[in-house]
Amino acid sequence: GSKQKFYSTDDSKTFKYNCKKFQGKEWQWRDANISYSFNSHGYRTKEFGDVNKDFVLGFGCSYTEGVGLPKEDIWLHQYCEKLGIDYVNLGKASTGMDIQYYNTLLWRNSKLPLPKLVVCQWPQKFRKSFGFQERDSIRLADMSETPTKDGQWWGKRYIMDEGEMNINTLGWFLAMNNTWKSLGVPVLNFSWEHDITEDLKFTEYDIHFVDPAGVGSMQARDCMHDGPEFHKLTSDQLLSIPHKI
């Protein structure tokens, strides 16, 4: 594993800029000590072999990974703490709905212990990782938000075609839920994106729209992600949804 003080959009340059920007004003993150600890697989969670027998498996993007926040403020941590159960956080910055499905397959294929519950935060549907063949591996890179430059095919094709995004959204969602259903593991699906919950509400699986009302954006240390209150309200809303642990 590894440990570092800054990560992703919560970098040292941004931190110094914000300290200067808010000089003479209250800024809750000025003296905050945020530590990013990653396990040997690169996730901001404990080693898979160290998890308790009963645990929740969480999926999501940078919000679930907790960019700009202490680990204790992440919605998944608060949710599981209130349930009194251990968890593994597979949230990863800049990932889309495809990665949630791929990680489900990898978890199953690696014969890792099955969780009591899967909780999945589904990211925006325009995100997609593309594979690039390297010598002995496939490198995945999120190109969905990359500006079109020099005729790059990912910018011209995927983002601009809503039909392609919608068919992939449906496929990844159903495939992931079908996989966990076949293993006897219940899934709690939710999204902060209303278009996703609307698109998927006609499937056999429930997906909940979570809307922490009254919470503004840019409250985490990087001023690009929502802060602790957003995560607490998200956890509270998820706890109000019946679960099967």
Secondary structure, 3 states (H helix, E strand, C coil): CEEECCECCECHHHHHHHHHHCCCCCCCCCCCCCCEEECCCCCCCCCHHHCCCCEEEEECCHHHHCCCCCHHHCHHHHHHHHHCCEEEECCCCCCCHHHHHHHHHHHHHCCCCCCCEEEEECCCCCCCEEEEECCCCEEEEECCCCCCCCCCHHHHHCCCCHHHHHHHHHHHHHHHHHHHHHCCCCEEEEECCHHHHHHHCCCCCCEEECCCCCCCCCCCCCCCCCCHHHHHHHHHHHHCCCCCC
